[in-house]
Amino acid sequence: MNVVDRQYQPAQFGRVAVLMGGRSAERDVSLKSGAAVLAALQRSGVDAHAVDVGVDVLAQLDRSAFDRAFIILHGRGGEDGVIQGALELLALPYTGSGVLGSALGMDKLRCKQVWMGAGLPTPEFVQIGAVGDPADVVERLGMPLMVKPVHEGSSIGMSRVEQIEQLAEACAIARRFDGEVIAERWVHGAEYTAAVIDGQALPLIKLETPRAFYDYDAKYVLDSTRYVCPCGLSHAQETEFQALALRAFDAAGASGWGRVDFMLDADGQAWLIEVNTVPGMTDHSLVPMAARAAGIEFDELVMRILDTSMSDR
């Protein structure tokens, strides 16, 4: 992709609240992402301040006279449209997707339904509870399959099920985090991710892990995960799948910046897995890797994300 150098005047953004932490299951990751973002903004001369989001966050933002918010909250309360709606009530501009795009991106079930309605490829699924008999789930989806809580990120609460006897336990694990659970057909193939910023898809990254799937430990803890960029696809394939990612991002109502994850099966068919509207910005995170491959260093990336708060909603 073509990278255009941009010149930002730090003063144009005013006083910036970097919203991080929160109370979701992804709090620790958010704090790490937030610390990296805060440091980058301050290096760039932005008047940025950390705000660990709690129950009094609206009063805190109101009395501190912030001009805009950089949202780096992962998971519920920060990535699902809740904080976005609250900031709109305060008339405080913020980065990334609006209320609808954030809510759909966080809701794996309804995002898949939107994609299916738009004719975009996503693996078949069953909403657990709608089908009571495990044998019915297996008959519809086959084995192995993936069980997921509907409203969590970072692979929290997800399990690969290889035998029908494991299904009940996998559902119980998912329900520790969410009352809504889905089972999804397992896609045999490679996993890729497409970072999106300013309406452009960055170079694709292929993810390789020795684990059963790209789970929480593979994402944030272990050093055994390989991130392949260039991803090894032909230019034509990469362009095709970048375009698919942009269509999926737009269909979910997402905007500004984010990430779309997909699988590529043995026949070369892409299957959309999920959209992330506030991806991680840690040293293990994928968006900074893709940006670097496109010639965008971390501080520049953070400024570009901050600039999404300047757009009209």
SVG drawing of the C-alpha trace seen along z (x, -y; Angstrom):
<svg xmlns="http://www.w3.org/2000/svg" viewBox="-34 -24 43 62">
<polyline fill="none" stroke="black" stroke-width="0.4" points="0.0,0.0 1.1,-3.6 2.0,-5.4 1.5,-9.1 3.5,-11.0 1.2,-13.2 2.1,-16.2 0.1,-16.6 -0.1,-19.7 -0.4,-18.2 -2.2,-21.2 -5.1,-20.5 -6.2,-17.5 -6.4,-19.5 -6.4,-17.6 -6.8,-13.9 -8.1,-11.2 -6.6,-7.8 -9.3,-5.4 -7.8,-2.1 -8.3,0.6 -11.9,0.9 -13.6,3.9 -13.8,6.4 -11.9,9.8 -9.4,8.0 -8.4,5.4 -4.8,6.4 -4.3,6.3 -6.0,2.9 -3.7,1.5 -0.7,2.6 -2.1,1.3 -3.0,-2.0 0.4,-2.5 2.0,-2.1 -0.5,-4.4 -0.1,-7.0 3.7,-7.0 3.4,-7.4 1.1,-10.3 3.2,-12.1 6.4,-11.5 4.5,-13.2 3.8,-16.2 0.0,-15.5 -1.4,-16.6 -2.5,-13.1 -3.6,-11.7 -4.3,-8.1 -7.9,-7.4 -8.4,-4.0 -12.1,-3.6 -14.3,-2.9 -17.9,-3.6 -17.3,-7.3 -15.6,-7.7 -18.3,-10.1 -18.0,-12.5 -14.2,-12.3 -14.2,-13.1 -16.7,-15.9 -14.8,-17.7 -11.4,-17.2 -12.2,-19.3 -11.0,-16.8 -11.3,-17.7 -11.4,-14.1 -10.9,-10.4 -8.6,-7.8 -10.4,-4.5 -8.0,-1.7 -10.5,0.4 -10.8,4.0 -13.8,6.1 -17.1,5.3 -17.8,1.7 -15.2,0.4 -15.4,2.2 -19.2,2.9 -20.7,-0.5 -21.3,-1.3 -18.5,-3.9 -19.1,-5.2 -22.7,-6.0 -21.7,-7.6 -19.1,-9.8 -21.7,-10.9 -23.9,-12.0 -21.0,-14.1 -20.4,-15.4 -16.8,-14.2 -15.2,-13.1 -13.6,-9.6 -11.4,-7.3 -12.6,-4.4 -16.1,-2.9 -19.3,-4.4 -22.0,-2.8 -23.5,-0.4 -20.1,0.7 -18.7,1.3 -21.7,3.3 -21.8,5.5 -18.1,6.1 -18.3,7.3 -21.3,9.5 -20.0,12.6 -23.5,14.0 -25.1,10.9 -22.0,9.9 -22.1,13.3 -25.8,12.9 -25.1,9.5 -22.3,11.0 -24.5,13.9 -27.2,11.4 -24.6,9.4 -23.6,12.6 -20.1,12.7 -18.5,16.0 -18.4,17.0 -18.4,20.5 -21.7,22.2 -22.7,22.0 -25.3,23.1 -26.5,20.9 -26.1,23.2 -29.4,23.3 -31.4,23.1 -30.4,26.7 -30.5,28.7 -29.0,32.0 -25.2,32.2 -25.7,34.8 -27.7,32.2 -24.9,29.7 -22.3,32.2 -24.6,33.4 -24.9,29.9 -21.3,28.7 -19.2,31.8 -16.0,32.3 -13.9,30.7 -15.8,27.5 -15.2,24.2 -17.3,23.1 -17.3,19.3 -18.9,16.9 -20.7,14.3 -19.5,11.2 -15.8,11.7 -12.5,11.0 -8.9,12.2 -10.1,15.8 -11.3,15.7 -13.7,18.6 -13.1,20.3 -12.5,24.1 -11.8,26.5 -14.1,29.6 -12.9,32.8 -15.3,35.3 -19.0,34.9 -18.3,35.6 -16.3,32.4 -19.1,30.2 -20.8,29.7 -17.6,28.7 -16.7,26.3 -20.1,24.6 -19.7,24.4 -16.3,22.6 -17.9,20.2 -20.8,19.4 -18.4,18.3 -18.0,15.2 -21.3,14.9 -24.8,16.2 -24.9,16.4 -22.7,19.1 -22.2,20.4 -20.6,23.4 -18.9,22.8 -17.8,25.1 -14.0,25.7 -12.1,24.4 -9.1,26.5 -6.5,24.1 -4.3,21.1 -5.4,18.0 -4.8,14.5 -5.6,11.0 -6.2,7.7 -5.6,4.5 -7.7,1.6 -7.1,-2.1 -8.4,-5.1 -10.4,-2.9 -7.4,-0.9 -6.3,2.7 -2.7,3.0 -0.5,6.0 -2.0,9.3 -0.3,11.3 -0.4,15.1 -0.6,16.5 1.2,19.8 1.0,21.4 1.8,24.9 -1.2,24.7 -4.7,26.1 -5.7,22.5 -4.6,18.9 -5.8,18.7 -5.1,16.1 -1.7,17.5 -0.6,17.6 -1.7,14.0 -0.2,12.4 2.0,14.8 4.0,17.2 6.8,16.6 6.1,19.6 3.6,17.9 5.0,16.9 3.7,13.8 4.4,14.1 4.4,10.8 4.7,10.8 2.1,13.5 3.1,15.7 0.1,15.3 0.3,14.0 -0.3,10.3 -3.6,11.1 -4.8,13.3 -3.7,10.7 -5.5,8.0 -8.6,10.1 -8.7,10.9 -7.9,7.3 -10.9,6.3 -13.0,9.0 -11.8,7.7 -12.8,4.1 -16.3,5.3 -16.7,7.2 -15.5,4.2 -18.0,1.9 -20.9,4.4 -20.4,4.5 -20.7,0.7 -17.1,0.4 -15.0,-2.7 -11.8,-4.5 -9.5,-1.6 -9.7,2.1 -8.9,5.6 -10.7,8.4 -9.7,12.0 -10.3,14.8 -9.3,18.4 -8.3,19.8 -9.2,23.4 -7.4,25.9 -9.5,24.9 -8.5,21.3 -11.9,20.2 -11.7,17.4 -14.0,17.6 -14.6,14.5 -14.2,15.1 -14.6,11.8 -14.0,8.0 -12.1,6.2 -12.9,2.5 -10.3,1.8 -7.5,4.3 -4.5,4.7 -1.6,2.3 0.9,4.3 4.3,5.6 2.5,8.8 -0.2,7.0 -1.0,7.4 -2.0,3.9 1.4,2.4 3.1,5.3 1.0,4.7 1.5,1.0 5.3,1.4 5.2,3.6 3.4,0.8 6.1,-1.7 4.1,-3.2 6.0,-3.2 4.1,-2.9 4.0,-6.6 2.7,-7.5 0.1,-4.7 -1.1,-6.1 -1.4,-9.6 -3.4,-8.3 -5.8,-6.5 -6.1,-9.7 -6.9,-11.5 -10.0,-9.3 -11.6,-11.3 -11.6,-14.3 -14.1,-12.8 -17.8,-13.7 -20.3,-11.1"/>
</svg>
